[in-house]
Amino acid sequence: MKHSNKTIAAGVVTSFLLAACGGGGGGDSSDDSGSNPTGSALNAGAGAPTGAEGNCSATTNGVNWDALMTEVCPKLSDYNLFTDASDPTAGPTRGGVPYDLSTALFSDYTSKYRFVFVPEGKTVGYNPSEALDFPVGTVITKTFALPENTAMPDGAELVIETRLLIHRVDGWMALPYYWSSESEATLAIAGKRLTDLTTINNQGQTLTFDYAVPKAADCNSCHSIVPDLAGPDDQREQIFLPIGPKARYLNKDFSYPDGTVYNQLQYWSEGELLTGLPADFNSVEQAPVFNDETHIPSLSDAELNDKARAYLDINCAHCHRADLTLPADYAGPAGSSGVQLEYNRVYADSPGKFGVCKDPVAGGKEGYPYDVIPGNADESYLLFRIETTDSRHKMPELGRSTTHQEGAQLIRSWIDQLPSASCSPMP
């Protein structure tokens, strides 16, 4: 099993580390997350919130739904999301469904274990471009673990944090939990910085860096869209949204715990968890697979463009986005910068939206005259922001302390093969 060599973070020294976002309602606690979806809903027997005030100390057979809806519990285990409270990487309580993304946000080379819990009797609505429409009561969990060696994902790893996104009646709430011992994750509202504790091997290179568990408030920086060009008297509120679980990133095969390999969207649909999936499945947008094993030099120009666009979308477009499929007059926090990197934006229609020959407005840096200079990645400010760890310039601004070498290589190759523009080097 992938997790047999797992070590929980807090102060634990491993062989590869110097040290290293209720009441009732519970359902059946058994784990059937790998069962065939045909015949019964994936969240059958999962239970649901009762509407009563929650209790973090409640004893429930399944998920402690009422606590999730009303309480900020001091321990992750208070919510009873996993059959083994000390292992958030497997064995979700009944109704929890594992999932993965074809191209993922980079987070300091961590492996991520994702689960979604939807209350019994509720379904997720299909959306062709934005995050799926998760009903009130939904809980999305994401656990971050640092591998000893990034080339050996089944090897030893250090579990550091588990983040919850909880869809309450008044909107989404983000809660980060830090694995403060081998057996328990505790609430980290103010975040946590692990200094000089994280050392990993990536492609034969030893990387040492600080690791930051985000403050709960930091989650708003990436997950919120804001009123576009809002004035001082604007009364519109920010809208908090999940980032990763969009149809295009879920449209891939997944190996479930029982050995079943199934397209995730079809699995959810046939398992009565997802509604509205088009009958013509070929019409569903599909982002390409990009990961650290992708051999970039062998990609065709079309493949390179597709993977680079997906990478920029998942890593940058939660901030750098505007109009398109967002609510009217809303944008990402950096949408007004003029750089808008959504996967569903057509490059040929507006190269400037991708930074081509555009003056930087996010501070800029001497030696980088434009965000993107086709044919000259070395002087493109966009690539500099992706490569640097300087907090004044790096992009994304949060969520990483080291450089994603493989992602930077992808964007470098993409910029160098873009069609020539007015700011490109003379031939």
Secondary structure by P-SEA (a helix, b strand, c coil): cccccbbbccccccccccccccccccccccccccccccccccccccccccccccccccccccccccccccccccccccccccccccccccccccccccccccccccccbbbbbbbbbbcccbbbbbbccccccccccbbbbbbbbbbccccccccbbbbcbbbbbbbccccbbbbbbcccccccccccccbbbbcccbbbbcccbbbbbbbbcccccccccccccccccccccccbbbbbbbcccccccccccccccccccccaaaaaaaacccccccccccccbbbbbbccccccccccaaaaaaaaaaaaaaccccccccccccccccccccccccccccccccccccccccccccccccccccccccccccccccccaaaaaacccccccccccccccccaaaaaaaaaaaaaacccccccccc
